Amino acid sequence: MLYARTFIFNCRTTTYYVSINIFSHWFFWVFL
């Protein structure tokens, strides 16, 4: 149960960081 919760948390965190990276990259190129 704890492992499943940790796995879901890791997926959510990874998705969050990927979204931040994509957004920052897009922001950089738009305002370059």
Secondary structure by P-SEA (a helix, b strand, c coil): caaaaaaaaaaaaaaaaaaaaaaaaaaaaaac
